[in-house]
Amino acid sequence: MVDLGKTGLETIRVVIASDEPEQTDELKILLQQAYLPLEVISTVGTKQCLQMVKDFTPDVVVFVDEGAKVPATEISREVYQKHPGTAIIIIASPAKQETTTYLRQALLAGAKDVLPFPPMLDTLVTSIQQAHQLERGRRPVRAFGRVRRAEAGMGGRLILVYSPKGGAGRSFLAANLGVLLAQMNPEMSTVLFDLDLQFGDQGILLSLDPHRSILDLLPVIDELTRDAVDASLTHHPSGLRVLMAPPELQQADLIDAEGVRKILVALRAYYDTVIIDTPAALTDISLTAFEFADLILQICTPDVLAIRRTRASLELYDGLGIPRDVVRLVLNRTSRKSEIKSDEFRMLFEHEVIGEIPADFFFIQPYVNIGVPLSEATRSAPIVQSLTYIAKQLAPTSQIQS
């Protein structure tokens, strides 16, 4: 199991690149107030930035594009191509930062984020932390043990649903795809594993009694028999079985990565299809699920922020040695008014897009409020048809193989 480190405990080494001393001083003072251990190891002019990266390999470069003697995109592209492991965050004027064209140029050049000047402390620190976490996956010295079912000699297939951006509809899609797969294949066992241990919503989304959860497996974690695992699952009327997250937030601390590893081994051994709903945060626990996943469904919404984070996470998969054919993209909440059109989205990524789900908040919300899956809605509704189309591709009889 790869250890990405606990960012809250390690020092993130930062370089500030700016040609304006006042900007440099302001950012340095700001970062001294950070609630995470950040060390500004140097402040340099933009022309000296690349040499600094080459000599000292910082974790993050905060590049101020206002009054810069070298364009930010030029530096970002050079760092991205030649110095994997160092993330670039660009700080620009609000006028630039809010311009879609500028954001796209920065995205294509490999920047992890674009913030307005002057940035808020919380925003800047969060951006540095996320950029560092995602960029670490591109470092050349990595070992990520893939636990594919063929290697483990087990037949069950694990499908992981993920989005690096909160609020992208990940849990909603995991729940509805799980229900559809269970209904399409009643002779096969389908399990939904809510791995968002702190804020799991599957009990609410599917209107399930929270009496059983992953906590029931802890006393027998070293002897996970079929009966023990079955007893911990909650049954949905569709035939879907759900391993729910702990009912209370603080109980998530009782579960560690090794325990999740043992649970995933058991689920793969005993059930045909397992859908894993993962949180946006990258932790040892969620990365354990990435190790086991035979198929990763990456959810993205058609906006610049989501696309920027999607690209960063896809780069992380490459760094972890996850084959590209394991990853599929789903574009959620599409509409004619979307900031990024579907065709533009497909051009940004080499990975296959297996479905587009239209935005229809007013249609979805009543079902979410009462915990009823969309399979109970009118089958002719565009969003139901889109979900069904994706589910058919994920079904065991599909041509898509892990």
N, C-alpha and C positions, 0 to 999 in steps of 0.2 A: 504493500500500500504506500503510495507516494504521500509525503507529508509536505503540504504547502506552507506549513508554519502557522503560528498563531500571530496574526498581524498585530493584535493588541499587545503582544509582549516583545516583539522584535522591533529594532530601530530601522526605519525606512530612510535611506540615504537620498537626499534631495539636492539637486543643483538648480539654482535660479539663473536663467539666462536673460539678460536685458541690457539695452544700451542706454537706459535712463537710470542714473543712480537713485533718484527719488523712488522710482518704482521698485528697484531692488531692495532698498531699505524698508519700504512699506511691507513688501511680501515677507521679508525676513523677520520683521517684528511680529507680523501676523502669525507666522508659523511657530514662533516661540511660545504662543499661547495655545498651541494645539493640545488636544486631550489624548492624542496618540504620540508615541515616541518617534518624532521626526528629527532628523539631523540635517541641517543645511551645511553640506560639506564644502560648498564653494558658491560664489557668485561670479559670473563671467559675462563678458560681452557676447553678442550673438555670433561673432566671427570666431570666437574661441570655444564655442560650445562643443563642436564635434571633437576637438582634441581632448577636451575635458572628459567627454564620454569614453573616448578610446583609452585614456590613461587611468581613469578611476572607476569606470563601470558603475555609475550611480543607479539607484533603483528607478528614480523618476527625475525627469527634467521639466521644470516649470518654465516655459518659454513665453516671454512677453512680446507680443507682435506689434505693439504700439511703438513707432519710431525705430523699429528694428532695422539694422543695416543689412541683414540677411532675411529673406522671406521665411516665415515660420514653416510653410509647407515644404520648403527645400530642406530645412534641417530635419523635420519630422520624417520625411521620406528616407533620408540618409541614415538616420538612427534606426528606423524600422528595418531597413534592408541589411545593414551591416552590424548592428549591435543588439541582437535579440536579448531580452532581459531588462532593457532600459525603456521605460515608458515615457512618452511625451504628452504633456498637457499644455495646450495653447491658451494663453490669456489674451483676449482682444477687446477692442472697444465694443460696447453694447450694440452699436450699429452693425459691426461685422458679425458679432456673435449671434445675432438674431437673423442673419441672412442665410437662407437655405443654400445658396451657391457657395458661400464661404465655408459653411459647415461640411458640405459634400467634399470640397477640395481638401479640407483637413482630414476628413474620414478616409479618403482615398490615399492620402499621404501617410496614413498609419497613426495619426494622433488618437489618443484614447479619449480625450475630452476637450471641449472648447468652453471656456468660462469668460464671463464679462469682467472688465477691470473697473474698479477694484472688486475682487471676489469676496464673498462672505466667508468667514472662517470655517463654519461647518461645511459649507459647500466645497471649499477647497480641500479640506482634510478628507472628506468622504471621497472626493474625486481622486486624490492621491492614493488613498487606501485601495480603492477599486482598480485603479490603473495598475498598481503594483501587483495585486493578486492575479489579474488577468495576464499581465505581461510575463510573469514568472514561468508560465507554461511554455514560452518560446525559448527558454534557455536551452542550449544544446545538451547539457548534461542532465538527462532525466531518465527515470526508469518507472514505467507505469505498467504494472502487471495486469494485462487483460484477462479476465476470467470468463471466457466464452463458454457456452454450454457444451460445445463439441469437445473442448479441452477437459471439461469437468465430467464428461460422460453422462450428462443429464439432459432430459428432453425438453423441459419447460423453457419458454422464451420470455425474456424480460425487456419490456418497452418502457423507457424512461421519458417522461414529459418534463421539459425544462424551459425556463426563460430567465435570462439574466436581469430582466427588468420586471419589477413588481407591478402587479395590476395588468398584466398582459393577457389574462384569462387562462393561465396554466391549469389551475385546479378545476375550473369549470370544464375545460376541455378534457382533462383526465377523467373526470367523473362521467361525462357523457359518452366518451369513447369506450370507457369500461362497460357501461350499461349496454351500449350498442353491440359490442363484441360478445357479451354474455348472451344477448338475445339472438344474435346471428348464429351462435355456436352453442346451443343448449346442451349438446352432448359432451362438450369440453369445459373444463374448469377455468374460470377467469377470476383473478384476484386483483383488487386495487389496493396498493400499499401507500398510505398517506405518510410520506417521509418528511413532511413539514412539521417537525415534532413540536415546535413552539406554537405555531399558529395554524395548525391543520384545520381545514374547512370541510373535509369530505362528509363528516357527520351532518353538517348543516345543509350542504348541497344535495345530499341524498336523503335527508330527513331520517337519520338512523339514531337509534338509542345508543348513547355513548357508554353503555355499561361495560362493553368489552373494548380493549385497546392493546397496543403493543406492550403495555406494562404487564399483561397477563403472561407474557412469554419470558419475562426476566427470571422468575424462580426456576425455570427449566431450560435456561438458555443453552446449557451444555448438552441437553438431551431433547432436542426439538423433534419429537415424534409426530407422525401425521395427526394423531388424535389431539396432541397438545396444540398444534398449530390450528387445526380445525376449530377447536374450542375457543380460540382467541378471535376468530373472525366473526364479523357481523354480516348477516345475510340480507341482501336487498331483494325486493320482489322480482326484479328482472333476472335473478339467478347470479348476479354479481356478488362476490364475497369481498368484504372490506376489512383490512387491517388498519384500524384507526389510530391516530396520534393520541398521545396522553390527553386526558380531559383538562388538565391544568398546566399552564405555561411552565411553571417551575419544575414540573415533573420531567421535562425534556432532559434535564441534567442527569437523570438516572440512566440514560441510554448512551452508549459510546459506540465508536466505529466498529470495534470488534464484535459487539453484540449484533449490530446491523448486518455485518458480514455473515454471521451464523444464520440470521433470519433469512437473508437472501439465498443462501445455500439451500435452506429448507424449502422455501417457496418455489425455487426452481425445481427441486426434486419432486415436489408433491402436486404441482399444478401446471396446467398447459400454458396459460398466458398470465403474466403478471405486469400490470401497469403501475409504474412508480411515479408518484407525484412529488417532485423535489422542490425545495425552497430556492429562492434566487441566490441566497448567500452560498458561497463555496466554502465548505467545511470538510473536515476529515470524514464526517458521516455521509454527506452528499457525494463526495468523491468516491466513496466505497461503492455507491450505487452506479456511478459512471463506469467503474471497473467491470461491473457485472453486466451492464446493459448490452443487449444484442442489437437494439435499435434505439437511437436517441431522436425524439421528436422535439425539435427546437421551435418554440413559439415566438413569433415576432409580430409586432404591430407596425403599420406603415407610417412611422415617424422617424425623424433623424436620430433622436436619442436611442430608440429601440434598435435601430439598424446599427448604430455605432457599437452598442453593447453586444449585439449579435455577432458582429464581425470579430470583436475581441474574444468572445467565448469560442468561436470557431477556430481562431488562432490557438487558443488554449488547448483545444482537442488535438490539433496537429502536434503541439509540443508534448502532449501526453502520450502520443503514439496511437490515438484512436483513429482507425481508418475512416476515410471520408465517406465510404459507402455505408457506414453505420449510422450516419447523421442524415435526417430528412428535415426539411423546413416546412412550417405551416404559417401562412400569413393570416393573422386574425384581425377582425374589425376593418375590413376593406370597404371603401365607398368611393364614389366619384369625387368626393370632397377631400379624400385622403391627401396628406402632404406628399407622400411618395406613391406613385401609381404602381400597379401590379407588375407591369412590364419593366419598369425601372428597377423594382425590387429584384426581379429575376436576373437582371443584368449585373447586379452587384455581387452575386454569389455564384460559385460553381456548384454548390450542393443542390440536390433535387428538391423542388418545391412540390409536395404531394397534395396540397390543398389550400384553398383560400376560403375564409369564412367571412361572410358579409357582416357589417356592423348593423345591429338591430336591437338596441338597448330596450326599447319599449316592448318588443316581443319577448325577449329573454327574461326580463326582470320579474314578472309575475311567477314564472316557474322557479327561479332562484329563491324567491321569497318564501315559497312553500316547500322547497326541497323536492321538486319533481323534475326528473330529467326530460330533456326535449324530445326524447323518443315517444313521449306521450302526447306531443303536440301534433298539429297538422303536418302530415308527411310532405305536403306540397310546399311548405314554407322553405324559402331559399336556404336559411341557416340550417334547417334539419337535413335538407338534401346534401349540403356541403359536409356536414358531420358524418352522414351515412357514407358518402363517397370516400372519405378518409378512412373510416372504420373498415370498409370493404378491402381497402389496400392493406390494412393491418391484420386482417383475419388470417388464421393459420393456413387457409387454402390459397392465400394471395401469392402473387409472383414475387413479392418482396421477401427476400431472405436475409437473415443476418449474416 
